């Protein structure tokens, strides 16, 4: 093995050791105290946040259940709302940009009925440029932005659960 390759492996091992020492964890690692396992997610039908939450929790230590009697923690996604407002127009009154909003309300209740995370609302926003070209592509881009919002909302909800339940 060449010296360069040995040095590269040594540097890689050093970087990994520092990351482990500073508390670095991969984004998908979710920790909630074991007394809140299993968890139930209640959401309106077709909830994008619920789907994103289930995807984020796949492979984690958290076990999900569909049985309310078995759940030690119930995460309730109370509402999800999408909205768009005009952010910029040209001289002819054509819309050049929209501000997209994604509002998600949620709360978490323990098995004993005590509220662990009181009702909170996340408001995610992003500006979306909308020129007159590639209309179909822009519709797909807007749908992708809302999908990204759902994943970001699920991640933020899990971060808040982690912070409160420790």
Backbone as JSON Lines, residues from 0, in Angstrom:
{"i":0,"aa":"X","n":[0.84,-1.17,0.0],"ca":[0.0,0.0,0.0],"c":[0.9,1.24,0.0]}
{"i":1,"aa":"X","n":[0.52,2.23,-0.76],"ca":[1.34,3.43,-0.85],"c":[1.17,4.3,0.4]}
{"i":2,"aa":"X","n":[2.13,5.16,0.59],"ca":[2.08,6.07,1.76],"c":[0.88,7.01,1.68]}
{"i":3,"aa":"X","n":[0.55,7.41,0.49],"ca":[-0.6,8.32,0.32],"c":[-1.89,7.64,0.76]}
{"i":4,"aa":"X","n":[-2.04,6.4,0.37],"ca":[-3.24,5.66,0.74],"c":[-3.3,5.42,2.25]}
{"i":5,"aa":"X","n":[-2.19,5.09,2.85],"ca":[-2.13,4.89,4.3],"c":[-2.47,6.19,5.02]}
{"i":6,"aa":"X","n":[-1.92,7.31,4.52],"ca":[-2.2,8.61,5.13],"c":[-3.68,8.96,4.99]}
{"i":7,"aa":"X","n":[-4.27,8.64,3.85],"ca":[-5.69,8.92,3.62],"c":[-6.57,8.11,4.57]}
{"i":8,"aa":"X","n":[-6.27,6.83,4.74],"ca":[-7.03,5.99,5.68],"c":[-6.85,6.48,7.11]}
{"i":9,"aa":"X","n":[-5.65,6.89,7.44],"ca":[-5.41,7.43,8.79],"c":[-6.2,8.7,9.03]}
{"i":10,"aa":"X","n":[-6.24,9.58,8.04],"ca":[-7.01,10.82,8.16],"c":[-8.5,10.52,8.28]}
{"i":11,"aa":"X","n":[-8.99,9.57,7.51],"ca":[-10.39,9.18,7.58],"c":[-10.74,8.64,8.97]}
{"i":12,"aa":"X","n":[-9.87,7.79,9.51],"ca":[-10.11,7.25,10.86],"c":[-10.11,8.36,11.9]}
{"i":13,"aa":"X","n":[-9.23,9.34,11.74],"ca":[-9.16,10.46,12.67],"c":[-10.44,11.3,12.61]}
{"i":14,"aa":"X","n":[-10.94,11.58,11.41],"ca":[-12.17,12.35,11.26],"c":[-13.35,11.61,11.89]}
{"i":15,"aa":"X","n":[-13.45,10.32,11.65],"ca":[-14.54,9.53,12.23],"c":[-14.45,9.5,13.75]}
{"i":16,"aa":"X","n":[-13.26,9.43,14.29],"ca":[-13.09,9.42,15.74],"c":[-13.53,10.75,16.34]}
{"i":17,"aa":"X","n":[-13.19,11.86,15.68],"ca":[-13.61,13.17,16.18],"c":[-15.13,13.33,16.12]}
{"i":18,"aa":"X","n":[-15.74,12.85,15.05],"ca":[-17.19,12.95,14.94],"c":[-17.89,12.16,16.02]}
{"i":19,"aa":"X","n":[-17.41,10.99,16.32],"ca":[-18.01,10.17,17.37],"c":[-17.83,10.84,18.73]}
{"i":20,"aa":"X","n":[-16.7,11.46,18.93],"ca":[-16.41,12.11,20.21],"c":[-17.21,13.37,20.45]}
{"i":21,"aa":"X","n":[-17.63,14.06,19.39],"ca":[-18.36,15.32,19.56],"c":[-19.87,15.11,19.62]}
{"i":22,"aa":"X","n":[-20.34,13.89,19.52],"ca":[-21.78,13.63,19.6],"c":[-22.47,13.64,18.26]}
{"i":23,"aa":"X","n":[-21.72,13.69,17.17],"ca":[-22.31,13.69,15.83],"c":[-23.1,12.41,15.62]}
{"i":24,"aa":"X","n":[-24.29,12.57,15.06],"ca":[-25.12,11.41,14.72],"c":[-25.71,11.64,13.35]}
{"i":25,"aa":"X","n":[-25.96,10.57,12.67],"ca":[-26.61,10.68,11.37],"c":[-28.01,11.22,11.56]}
{"i":26,"aa":"X","n":[-28.51,11.91,10.56],"ca":[-29.79,12.57,10.65],"c":[-30.93,11.61,10.99]}
{"i":27,"aa":"X","n":[-30.88,10.4,10.51],"ca":[-31.96,9.44,10.73],"c":[-32.01,8.85,12.12]}
{"i":28,"aa":"X","n":[-31.0,9.1,12.94],"ca":[-31.01,8.5,14.27],"c":[-31.92,9.28,15.2]}
{"i":29,"aa":"X","n":[-32.96,8.63,15.66],"ca":[-33.96,9.28,16.5],"c":[-33.94,8.62,17.86]}
{"i":30,"aa":"X","n":[-33.84,9.42,18.89],"ca":[-33.83,8.88,20.24],"c":[-34.97,9.48,21.05]}
{"i":31,"aa":"X","n":[-35.83,8.62,21.53],"ca":[-36.9,9.01,22.44],"c":[-36.82,8.01,23.59]}
{"i":32,"aa":"X","n":[-37.0,8.46,24.82],"ca":[-36.87,7.54,25.95],"c":[-37.73,6.28,25.76]}
{"i":33,"aa":"X","n":[-37.22,5.13,26.22],"ca":[-37.92,3.86,26.01],"c":[-39.3,3.79,26.66]}
{"i":34,"aa":"X","n":[-39.54,4.61,27.68],"ca":[-40.86,4.57,28.32],"c":[-41.97,5.1,27.41]}
{"i":35,"aa":"X","n":[-41.6,5.71,26.28],"ca":[-42.6,6.2,25.33],"c":[-42.72,5.28,24.11]}
{"i":36,"aa":"X","n":[-42.18,4.09,24.2],"ca":[-42.26,3.12,23.12],"c":[-43.34,2.1,23.44]}
{"i":37,"aa":"X","n":[-44.21,1.73,22.56],"ca":[-44.36,2.13,21.18],"c":[-45.13,3.45,21.05]}
{"i":38,"aa":"X","n":[-45.02,4.03,19.88],"ca":[-45.64,5.33,19.61],"c":[-46.71,5.17,18.52]}
{"i":39,"aa":"X","n":[-47.78,5.92,18.68],"ca":[-48.87,5.94,17.7],"c":[-48.88,7.3,17.03]}
{"i":40,"aa":"X","n":[-49.02,7.32,15.72],"ca":[-49.15,8.57,14.98],"c":[-50.58,8.65,14.47]}
{"i":41,"aa":"X","n":[-51.32,9.65,14.94],"ca":[-52.69,9.89,14.47],"c":[-52.65,11.1,13.56]}
{"i":42,"aa":"X","n":[-53.19,10.94,12.36],"ca":[-53.16,12.03,11.39],"c":[-54.35,11.92,10.46]}
{"i":43,"aa":"X","n":[-54.73,13.04,9.85],"ca":[-55.8,12.98,8.85],"c":[-55.39,12.04,7.71]}
{"i":44,"aa":"X","n":[-56.35,11.45,7.04],"ca":[-56.06,10.53,5.94],"c":[-55.22,11.18,4.86]}
{"i":45,"aa":"X","n":[-54.24,10.46,4.37],"ca":[-53.38,10.98,3.3],"c":[-52.38,12.01,3.77]}
{"i":46,"aa":"X","n":[-52.06,12.01,5.05],"ca":[-51.13,13.0,5.61],"c":[-49.71,12.79,5.09]}
{"i":47,"aa":"X","n":[-49.17,13.81,4.44],"ca":[-47.8,13.75,3.94],"c":[-46.8,13.74,5.09]}
{"i":48,"aa":"X","n":[-47.12,14.45,6.17],"ca":[-46.22,14.49,7.33],"c":[-46.17,13.11,8.0]}
{"i":49,"aa":"X","n":[-47.31,12.44,8.08],"ca":[-47.33,11.1,8.67],"c":[-46.45,10.14,7.86]}
{"i":50,"aa":"X","n":[-46.59,10.2,6.53],"ca":[-45.76,9.34,5.67],"c":[-44.28,9.64,5.87]}
{"i":51,"aa":"X","n":[-43.94,10.93,5.91],"ca":[-42.54,11.32,6.1],"c":[-42.03,10.88,7.47]}
{"i":52,"aa":"X","n":[-42.89,10.99,8.48],"ca":[-42.51,10.59,9.84],"c":[-42.24,9.09,9.88]}
{"i":53,"aa":"X","n":[-43.1,8.3,9.26],"ca":[-42.9,6.85,9.24],"c":[-41.59,6.49,8.51]}
{"i":54,"aa":"X","n":[-41.31,7.21,7.43],"ca":[-40.06,6.97,6.7],"c":[-38.84,7.31,7.56]}
{"i":55,"aa":"X","n":[-38.91,8.43,8.29],"ca":[-37.8,8.84,9.15],"c":[-37.58,7.86,10.29]}
{"i":56,"aa":"X","n":[-38.66,7.26,10.77],"ca":[-38.56,6.35,11.92],"c":[-38.22,4.91,11.53]}
{"i":57,"aa":"X","n":[-38.25,4.62,10.25],"ca":[-37.9,3.27,9.79],"c":[-36.45,2.99,10.15]}
{"i":58,"aa":"X","n":[-36.24,1.9,10.83],"ca":[-34.88,1.52,11.22],"c":[-34.4,2.18,12.51]}
{"i":59,"aa":"X","n":[-35.24,2.96,13.15],"ca":[-34.84,3.59,14.41],"c":[-35.25,2.7,15.58]}
{"i":60,"aa":"X","n":[-34.92,3.14,16.76],"ca":[-35.28,2.4,17.97],"c":[-36.76,2.55,18.32]}
{"i":61,"aa":"X","n":[-37.45,3.45,17.67],"ca":[-38.85,3.72,18.0],"c":[-39.74,2.75,17.24]}
{"i":62,"aa":"X","n":[-40.59,2.07,17.98],"ca":[-41.54,1.13,17.39],"c":[-42.87,1.84,17.24]}
{"i":63,"aa":"X","n":[-43.44,1.76,16.06],"ca":[-44.74,2.38,15.8],"c":[-45.83,1.33,15.94]}
{"i":64,"aa":"X","n":[-46.98,1.77,16.41],"ca":[-48.12,0.88,16.55],"c":[-49.34,1.52,15.92]}
{"i":65,"aa":"X","n":[-50.32,0.7,15.6],"ca":[-51.6,1.21,15.1],"c":[-52.69,1.01,16.14]}
{"i":66,"aa":"X","n":[-52.34,0.42,17.27],"ca":[-53.28,0.13,18.35],"c":[-53.2,1.22,19.42]}
{"i":67,"aa":"X","n":[-54.24,2.07,19.56],"ca":[-54.2,3.15,20.56],"c":[-54.02,2.65,21.99]}
{"i":68,"aa":"X","n":[-54.54,1.46,22.31],"ca":[-54.41,0.93,23.68],"c":[-52.98,0.53,24.0]}
{"i":69,"aa":"X","n":[-52.21,0.2,23.0],"ca":[-50.83,-0.23,23.19],"c":[-49.86,0.96,23.23]}
{"i":70,"aa":"X","n":[-50.25,2.08,22.64],"ca":[-49.34,3.23,22.5],"c":[-49.06,3.9,23.84]}
{"i":71,"aa":"X","n":[-47.8,4.16,24.1],"ca":[-47.41,4.89,25.31],"c":[-47.31,6.38,25.04]}
{"i":72,"aa":"X","n":[-47.18,6.73,23.77],"ca":[-47.16,8.13,23.35],"c":[-47.94,8.23,22.05]}
{"i":73,"aa":"X","n":[-48.84,9.19,21.99],"ca":[-49.61,9.42,20.78],"c":[-49.24,10.79,20.22]}
{"i":74,"aa":"X","n":[-48.72,10.78,19.01],"ca":[-48.42,12.02,18.31],"c":[-49.6,12.32,17.41]}
{"i":75,"aa":"X","n":[-50.24,13.43,17.64],"ca":[-51.41,13.81,16.84],"c":[-51.03,14.92,15.87]}
{"i":76,"aa":"X","n":[-51.15,14.62,14.59],"ca":[-51.0,15.64,13.56],"c":[-52.41,16.2,13.4]}
{"i":77,"aa":"X","n":[-52.64,17.39,13.92],"ca":[-54.0,17.93,13.97],"c":[-54.44,18.51,12.63]}
{"i":78,"aa":"X","n":[-53.52,19.16,11.94],"ca":[-53.89,19.73,10.63],"c":[-52.64,19.97,9.8]}
{"i":79,"aa":"X","n":[-52.84,19.95,8.5],"ca":[-51.81,20.29,7.52],"c":[-52.47,21.18,6.49]}
{"i":80,"aa":"X","n":[-51.9,22.33,6.25],"ca":[-52.47,23.25,5.28],"c":[-51.39,23.78,4.35]}
{"i":81,"aa":"X","n":[-51.71,23.81,3.08],"ca":[-50.83,24.4,2.07],"c":[-51.46,25.7,1.61]}
{"i":82,"aa":"X","n":[-50.62,26.68,1.36],"ca":[-51.13,27.93,0.8],"c":[-50.05,28.59,-0.03]}
{"i":83,"aa":"X","n":[-50.47,29.45,-0.92],"ca":[-49.54,30.21,-1.75],"c":[-50.07,31.62,-1.89]}
{"i":84,"aa":"X","n":[-49.17,32.58,-1.83],"ca":[-49.57,33.96,-2.06],"c":[-48.59,34.58,-3.05]}
{"i":85,"aa":"X","n":[-49.06,35.53,-3.79],"ca":[-48.23,36.18,-4.8],"c":[-47.15,36.99,-4.1]}
{"i":86,"aa":"X","n":[-45.91,36.77,-4.51],"ca":[-44.79,37.49,-3.91],"c":[-44.23,38.56,-4.84]}
{"i":87,"aa":"X","n":[-44.37,38.37,-6.16],"ca":[-43.85,39.35,-7.11],"c":[-44.64,39.28,-8.41]}
{"i":88,"aa":"X","n":[-44.85,40.44,-9.01],"ca":[-45.53,40.53,-10.31],"c":[-44.7,41.41,-11.24]}
{"i":89,"aa":"X","n":[-44.88,41.23,-12.56],"ca":[-44.18,42.09,-13.5],"c":[-45.04,43.3,-13.84]}
{"i":90,"aa":"X","n":[-44.6,44.12,-14.78],"ca":[-45.33,45.34,-15.13],"c":[-46.69,45.06,-15.74]}
{"i":91,"aa":"X","n":[-46.87,43.88,-16.32],"ca":[-48.14,43.51,-16.94],"c":[-49.08,42.8,-15.98]}
{"i":92,"aa":"X","n":[-48.67,42.65,-14.75],"ca":[-49.51,42.0,-13.75],"c":[-49.38,40.49,-13.71]}
{"i":93,"aa":"X","n":[-48.44,39.92,-14.46],"ca":[-48.22,38.47,-14.43],"c":[-47.41,38.1,-13.19]}
{"i":94,"aa":"X","n":[-47.77,37.0,-12.6],"ca":[-47.1,36.54,-11.39],"c":[-45.72,35.99,-11.73]}
{"i":95,"aa":"X","n":[-44.69,36.52,-11.06],"ca":[-43.32,36.05,-11.25],"c":[-42.86,35.12,-10.14]}
{"i":96,"aa":"X","n":[-43.45,35.29,-8.95],"ca":[-43.03,34.45,-7.82],"c":[-44.17,34.31,-6.83]}
{"i":97,"aa":"X","n":[-44.19,33.17,-6.19],"ca":[-45.14,32.89,-5.13],"c":[-44.37,32.63,-3.84]}
{"i":98,"aa":"X","n":[-45.03,32.87,-2.72],"ca":[-44.5,32.45,-1.44],"c":[-45.35,31.27,-0.99]}
{"i":99,"aa":"X","n":[-44.75,30.1,-0.93],"ca":[-45.46,28.89,-0.55],"c":[-45.37,28.69,0.96]}
{"i":100,"aa":"X","n":[-46.48,28.34,1.58],"ca":[-46.52,28.1,3.03],"c":[-47.06,26.7,3.28]}
{"i":101,"aa":"X","n":[-46.54,26.1,4.34],"ca":[-46.99,24.77,4.78],"c":[-47.14,24.84,6.28]}
{"i":102,"aa":"X","n":[-48.37,24.77,6.76],"ca":[-48.65,24.86,8.2],"c":[-49.03,23.48,8.72]}
{"i":103,"aa":"X","n":[-48.37,23.07,9.81],"ca":[-48.65,21.78,10.43],"c":[-48.87,22.02,11.92]}
{"i":104,"aa":"X","n":[-50.02,21.58,12.44],"ca":[-50.29,21.65,13.88],"c":[-50.21,20.24,14.45]}
{"i":105,"aa":"X","n":[-49.6,20.13,15.63],"ca":[-49.43,18.81,16.25],"c":[-49.37,18.94,17.76]}
{"i":106,"aa":"X","n":[-49.53,17.8,18.43],"ca":[-49.36,17.69,19.87],"c":[-49.0,16.24,20.18]}
{"i":107,"aa":"X","n":[-48.45,16.03,21.38],"ca":[-48.11,14.68,21.81],"c":[-48.7,14.45,23.19]}
{"i":108,"aa":"X","n":[-49.38,13.31,23.34],"ca":[-50.05,12.96,24.59],"c":[-49.55,11.59,25.04]}
{"i":109,"aa":"X","n":[-49.23,11.48,26.33],"ca":[-48.76,10.21,26.9],"c":[-49.95,9.29,27.15]}
{"i":110,"aa":"X","n":[-49.64,8.04,27.46],"ca":[-50.66,7.03,27.71],"c":[-51.6,7.42,28.85]}
{"i":111,"aa":"X","n":[-51.06,8.12,29.85],"ca":[-51.86,8.53,31.01],"c":[-52.73,9.76,30.73]}
{"i":112,"aa":"X","n":[-52.7,10.27,29.5],"ca":[-53.53,11.41,29.13],"c":[-52.86,12.76,29.32]}
{"i":113,"aa":"X","n":[-51.67,12.78,29.9],"ca":[-50.97,14.05,30.1],"c":[-50.36,14.51,28.79]}
{"i":114,"aa":"X","n":[-50.49,15.81,28.55],"ca":[-49.91,16.4,27.35],"c":[-48.41,16.54,27.54]}
{"i":115,"aa":"X","n":[-47.64,15.9,26.69],"ca":[-46.18,15.99,26.76],"c":[-45.66,17.12,25.9]}
{"i":116,"aa":"X","n":[-46.27,17.31,24.74],"ca":[-45.94,18.44,23.87],"c":[-47.25,19.14,23.58]}
{"i":117,"aa":"X","n":[-47.43,20.35,24.11],"ca":[-48.68,21.05,23.86],"c":[-48.82,21.4,22.37]}
{"i":118,"aa":"X","n":[-50.04,21.72,21.99],"ca":[-50.32,22.04,20.59],"c":[-49.35,23.11,20.09]}
{"i":119,"aa":"X","n":[-48.7,22.8,18.98],"ca":[-47.76,23.72,18.35],"c":[-48.03,23.74,16.86]}
{"i":120,"aa":"X","n":[-47.65,24.84,16.24],"ca":[-47.83,24.97,14.8],"c":[-46.49,25.31,14.16]}
{"i":121,"aa":"X","n":[-46.14,24.56,13.14],"ca":[-44.97,24.86,12.33],"c":[-45.43,25.59,11.09]}
{"i":122,"aa":"X","n":[-44.74,26.66,10.73],"ca":[-45.03,27.4,9.5],"c":[-43.77,27.42,8.66]}
{"i":123,"aa":"X","n":[-43.76,26.61,7.62],"ca":[-42.61,26.55,6.72],"c":[-42.94,27.35,5.48]}
{"i":124,"aa":"X","n":[-41.98,28.15,5.01],"ca":[-42.23,29.01,3.86],"c":[-41.04,28.99,2.91]}
{"i":125,"aa":"X","n":[-41.34,29.15,1.64],"ca":[-40.29,29.22,0.62],"c":[-40.82,30.02,-0.56]}
{"i":126,"aa":"X","n":[-39.94,30.79,-1.18],"ca":[-40.3,31.54,-2.38],"c":[-40.11,30.63,-3.59]}
{"i":127,"aa":"X","n":[-41.07,30.7,-4.48],"ca":[-41.1,29.83,-5.66],"c":[-41.22,30.71,-6.89]}
{"i":128,"aa":"X","n":[-40.16,30.74,-7.73],"ca":[-40.2,31.53,-8.96],"c":[-41.1,30.85,-9.97]}
{"i":129,"aa":"X","n":[-41.89,31.67,-10.68],"ca":[-42.88,31.11,-11.58],"c":[-42.89,31.85,-12.92]}
{"i":130,"aa":"X","n":[-41.85,31.69,-13.74],"ca":[-41.89,32.31,-15.07],"c":[-42.9,31.58,-15.95]}
{"i":131,"aa":"X","n":[-43.26,32.18,-17.07],"ca":[-44.27,31.6,-17.96],"c":[-43.77,30.39,-18.75]}
{"i":132,"aa":"X","n":[-42.5,30.09,-18.68],"ca":[-41.98,28.95,-19.44],"c":[-42.04,27.69,-18.6]}
{"i":133,"aa":"X","n":[-42.12,26.56,-19.26],"ca":[-42.1,25.25,-18.61],"c":[-43.15,25.12,-17.5]}
{"i":134,"aa":"X","n":[-44.39,25.37,-17.84],"ca":[-45.48,25.37,-16.87],"c":[-45.62,24.02,-16.18]}
{"i":135,"aa":"X","n":[-45.57,22.94,-16.95],"ca":[-45.7,21.6,-16.36],"c":[-44.55,21.31,-15.4]}
{"i":136,"aa":"X","n":[-43.34,21.71,-15.79],"ca":[-42.18,21.52,-14.92],"c":[-42.31,22.3,-13.63]}
{"i":137,"aa":"X","n":[-42.88,23.47,-13.7],"ca":[-43.07,24.29,-12.5],"c":[-44.11,23.68,-11.56]}
{"i":138,"aa":"X","n":[-45.13,23.05,-12.13],"ca":[-46.12,22.37,-11.29],"c":[-45.48,21.2,-10.55]}
{"i":139,"aa":"X","n":[-44.63,20.45,-11.25],"ca":[-43.91,19.34,-10.6],"c":[-42.95,19.86,-9.54]}
{"i":140,"aa":"X","n":[-42.29,20.98,-9.83],"ca":[-41.37,21.57,-8.85],"c":[-42.12,22.01,-7.6]}
{"i":141,"aa":"X","n":[-43.29,22.6,-7.78],"ca":[-44.1,23.03,-6.64],"c":[-44.52,21.81,-5.8]}
{"i":142,"aa":"X","n":[-44.91,20.73,-6.45],"ca":[-45.27,19.51,-5.72],"c":[-44.07,18.96,-4.95]}
{"i":143,"aa":"X","n":[-42.89,19.03,-5.54],"ca":[-41.67,18.57,-4.86],"c":[-41.35,19.44,-3.65]}
{"i":144,"aa":"X","n":[-41.6,20.74,-3.77],"ca":[-41.36,21.64,-2.64],"c":[-42.28,21.27,-1.48]}
{"i":145,"aa":"X","n":[-43.54,20.99,-1.77],"ca":[-44.46,20.59,-0.7],"c":[-44.06,19.25,-0.09]}
{"i":146,"aa":"X","n":[-43.54,18.33,-0.9],"ca":[-43.02,17.07,-0.35],"c":[-41.83,17.33,0.57]}
{"i":147,"aa":"X","n":[-40.96,18.25,0.16],"ca":[-39.82,18.63,1.01],"c":[-40.3,19.25,2.32]}
{"i":148,"aa":"X","n":[-41.35,20.07,2.23],"ca":[-41.93,20.67,3.44],"c":[-42.39,19.58,4.41]}
{"i":149,"aa":"X","n":[-43.03,18.54,3.89],"ca":[-43.53,17.47,4.76],"c":[-42.38,16.77,5.47]}
{"i":150,"aa":"X","n":[-41.29,16.49,4.76],"ca":[-40.12,15.85,5.38],"c":[-39.5,16.77,6.42]}
{"i":151,"aa":"X","n":[-39.37,18.05,6.08],"ca":[-38.8,19.01,7.03],"c":[-39.68,19.15,8.27]}
{"i":152,"aa":"X","n":[-41.0,19.18,8.08],"ca":[-41.92,19.27,9.22],"c":[-41.79,18.03,10.11]}
{"i":153,"aa":"X","n":[-41.73,16.85,9.51],"ca":[-41.57,15.61,10.28],"c":[-40.27,15.64,11.07]}
{"i":154,"aa":"X","n":[-39.21,16.1,10.45],"ca":[-37.91,16.17,11.13],"c":[-37.97,17.16,12.3]}
{"i":155,"aa":"X","n":[-38.59,18.29,12.1],"ca":[-38.7,19.29,13.18],"c":[-39.58,18.78,14.33]}
{"i":156,"aa":"X","n":[-40.64,18.08,14.0],"ca":[-41.5,17.51,15.05],"c":[-40.7,16.51,15.88]}
{"i":157,"aa":"X","n":[-39.93,15.66,15.22],"ca":[-39.11,14.69,15.95],"c":[-38.06,15.38,16.81]}
{"i":158,"aa":"X","n":[-37.48,16.47,16.32],"ca":[-36.51,17.22,17.12],"c":[-37.17,17.79,18.37]}
{"i":159,"aa":"X","n":[-38.37,18.29,18.23],"ca":[-39.09,18.85,19.39],"c":[-39.46,17.74,20.38]}
{"i":160,"aa":"X","n":[-39.88,16.6,19.87],"ca":[-40.17,15.46,20.75],"c":[-38.93,15.06,21.54]}
{"i":161,"aa":"X","n":[-37.8,14.96,20.84],"ca":[-36.54,14.6,21.51],"c":[-36.22,15.58,22.62]}
{"i":162,"aa":"X","n":[-36.37,16.87,22.34],"ca":[-36.01,17.9,23.32],"c":[-36.92,17.86,24.54]}
{"i":163,"aa":"X","n":[-38.2,17.65,24.33],"ca":[-39.17,17.7,25.44],"c":[-39.17,16.41,26.26]}
{"i":164,"aa":"X","n":[-39.0,15.28,25.63],"ca":[-39.17,14.0,26.31],"c":[-37.92,13.5,27.03]}
{"i":165,"aa":"X","n":[-36.84,14.19,26.95],"ca":[-35.6,13.75,27.64],"c":[-35.72,13.86,29.12]}
